Amino acid sequence: MPFLELSLVVRVEQQPRAEEALDDLGALSITLRDADAETPDEQAIFEPGVGELPLWPTITLDALFDAHADRRGLAAALGELLPWLEPDQLSFAEVADQDWERAWMDQYQPMPFGRRLWIYPWNIEPPADDGRVVVRLDPGLAFGSGTHPTTALCLEWLDGLALSGKSVIDYGCGSGILAIAALKLGAASAVGVDNDPQALIASRDNAERNGVAERLALFLPEDVDAPAADVFIANILAGPLGELAPVFAAAAKPGAPFAISGILAGQQDELLQRYAEWFDELRVDTREDWVRISGRRRC
């Protein structure tokens, strides 16, 4: 079944009211993207900071309605609900229906990270008994499939650790990919933390599919109830990484290896200075325009 797509361009401060109006009018779904991006991937937000939803200065809201929805009626109703709305902020397009999950699966191929670790989509069977550590993934509605450089940097770091019998905390867990990878690599237990309840649902579902759900505990930030871990990892954004440094230090045992990512090149110096208060052996690794900082909790 095709859909009618209503696209609305607003300033960041107008976004909450515009989204509420679209929802009131019966939008089947609403997605947000950077209105100023020249390509769909430009300035994309891959991992929201814990406790925040970073947005672009100008936002396009794409709302799907039934194909037979009245365009003129929708435009008139939006004009009443949003008196500041100008005609050039609004546009309509027809969108063909498709199996969105299948479209993602068709594009996503198995990927290696480090010596042993592989991420596989559910539609491709991994080879049997070839020594691969395989995570089967369906990102669902949360972030984290391994395709972004920050996730890749974190997966490769985990693959290089001796995780057997260790406890791990994954802060900003998204789809659960890092916590699940740690468990598949031999960790005894893992804790995933995310500010988005949908991320916790996706993490739980992915953990169940990978047979590690009984060893994964999931929490919202305000509900975390876990002792300091043997290994700590966080893949969020530079701002929250700086703010949460004391929290992360308390969450890592003395001597525990740690890694943080979600850092754009050029943001690492301030974070290196910040984390030097609690962590030693700090090093920087980069991929494309993204940075991972790793080290060890000071004893």
SVG drawing of the C-alpha trace seen along z (x, -y; Angstrom):
<svg xmlns="http://www.w3.org/2000/svg" viewBox="-10 -33 60 60">
<polyline fill="none" stroke="black" stroke-width="0.4" points="0.0,0.0 1.5,-3.4 1.5,-6.3 1.3,-10.1 4.4,-11.7 4.0,-15.2 7.4,-17.0 7.6,-19.9 10.8,-22.1 11.1,-23.8 13.6,-25.4 14.8,-23.3 12.8,-25.3 9.6,-24.6 10.2,-20.9 8.3,-19.7 5.1,-21.6 5.3,-20.6 5.7,-16.9 2.8,-17.1 0.6,-18.7 1.5,-15.9 0.7,-13.3 -2.6,-15.0 -3.5,-14.8 -3.0,-11.0 0.5,-10.6 1.3,-6.9 5.0,-7.6 7.3,-10.7 11.0,-10.8 13.5,-13.6 16.4,-14.5 18.8,-17.4 17.1,-19.9 20.4,-21.5 22.3,-18.3 23.3,-18.0 23.1,-14.2 21.0,-12.0 24.1,-10.9 25.6,-14.4 25.7,-15.5 23.8,-12.4 23.3,-11.7 24.4,-8.1 24.4,-7.9 22.4,-10.4 24.0,-11.4 22.5,-9.8 19.7,-12.0 19.5,-14.2 18.2,-14.3 20.7,-16.3 19.0,-17.9 20.1,-20.0 19.4,-23.8 16.8,-23.2 14.9,-20.0 12.7,-18.2 9.9,-16.2 8.7,-13.5 5.2,-12.2 3.5,-9.3 -0.3,-9.3 -2.7,-7.0 -2.4,-7.5 -6.0,-8.8 -5.5,-11.5 -6.8,-14.9 -3.7,-17.1 -5.7,-20.3 -7.3,-19.4 -4.0,-18.5 -2.4,-21.7 -5.4,-23.8 -5.3,-21.9 -1.6,-22.4 -2.1,-26.2 -4.5,-26.3 -2.3,-24.3 0.9,-26.1 0.0,-29.7 3.7,-30.6 3.8,-28.0 4.6,-29.4 3.5,-27.6 7.1,-27.0 7.7,-25.0 5.3,-22.2 5.4,-19.7 3.8,-16.4 5.0,-13.3 3.7,-9.8 5.8,-7.0 5.6,-3.4 5.2,-0.8 8.0,1.7 9.3,4.2 11.6,1.9 13.2,4.7 13.9,6.7 15.4,3.6 17.8,3.2 18.7,6.9 19.3,6.8 21.9,4.1 23.6,5.3 26.4,7.9 28.5,9.8 31.4,7.7 34.5,8.7 35.9,6.8 39.3,7.7 40.6,11.3 37.5,13.3 34.4,11.1 31.8,11.0 28.4,9.3 25.8,11.1 22.3,10.1 19.6,12.6 19.1,13.5 22.7,14.8 23.9,18.0 27.5,17.9 29.9,20.8 29.9,23.6 32.9,24.3 35.5,21.9 36.4,20.1 34.3,17.1 32.6,15.4 29.2,14.4 26.7,11.8 23.4,12.0 21.8,8.6 18.5,6.9 19.0,3.3 15.3,2.7 14.5,-1.0 17.7,-1.6 21.2,-2.7 24.1,-0.4 24.6,2.1 28.4,2.0 28.4,-0.1 29.3,-3.4 33.1,-4.0 32.5,-4.6 30.8,-1.2 33.5,0.5 36.2,-1.0 34.5,0.2 34.0,3.7 37.6,4.1 38.7,2.9 36.5,5.5 37.9,8.2 41.4,7.4 40.6,7.9 40.8,11.1 37.2,11.0 36.8,14.5 34.9,14.4 34.9,10.6 32.0,8.2 31.3,5.4 29.4,2.1 28.2,0.7 26.9,-2.8 24.7,-4.1 24.0,-0.5 21.6,-1.3 20.9,2.1 23.0,3.9 25.7,4.7 28.7,4.0 27.4,5.7 26.3,8.8 29.6,8.9 31.5,8.8 29.3,11.7 29.9,13.7 33.6,13.1 33.6,14.7 32.5,12.1 30.6,13.6 28.1,10.7 27.2,7.4 25.2,4.3 23.7,2.1 22.6,-1.5 20.6,-3.7 18.3,-6.7 15.9,-5.4 13.5,-2.7 13.2,-1.5 17.0,-0.8 16.6,1.4 13.8,3.3 16.0,3.8 18.9,4.8 16.9,7.4 15.5,8.8 19.0,9.0 20.4,10.6 17.7,13.3 18.3,14.1 22.0,14.5 21.4,16.7 23.0,14.3 19.9,12.6 20.3,14.3 23.7,12.6 22.7,9.1 21.1,6.6 19.6,3.4 18.9,0.1 17.8,-3.5 20.6,-5.8 18.6,-6.8 17.9,-3.1 21.4,-1.7 22.1,0.8 25.4,2.5 28.8,2.8 32.0,1.5 32.9,3.6 36.1,5.3 35.6,3.6 33.9,0.3 32.9,-1.0 30.7,-4.0 29.8,-5.0 27.8,-8.2 28.8,-11.8 31.7,-14.0 29.5,-16.3 28.0,-13.6 31.3,-11.8 32.9,-14.8 30.0,-15.4 29.8,-11.7 33.5,-11.1 33.2,-10.9 30.3,-8.5 32.3,-6.3 35.3,-6.3 33.2,-5.1 31.7,-2.4 35.2,-0.9 37.2,1.2 40.8,0.2 42.9,1.4 39.9,2.0 40.4,1.3 38.0,-1.3 37.1,-2.8 35.0,-5.8 33.9,-6.7 31.3,-8.9 34.1,-11.5 34.7,-13.6 38.3,-14.3 39.3,-17.5 37.3,-16.8 39.7,-14.4 42.2,-16.8 39.6,-18.1 38.5,-14.6 42.0,-13.3 42.6,-16.1 39.3,-15.3 39.9,-11.6 43.5,-11.8 42.2,-12.6 41.0,-8.9 42.6,-6.9 46.1,-6.0 47.7,-4.7 45.4,-6.9 45.7,-6.5 43.7,-7.7 42.7,-5.6 40.9,-7.1 38.7,-5.9 37.5,-8.3 36.6,-11.4 35.9,-9.6 38.0,-8.9 38.2,-6.2 40.0,-6.9 41.1,-3.9 43.1,-3.4 42.9,-1.8 41.3,-2.9 43.9,-4.2 44.5,-1.8"/>
</svg>
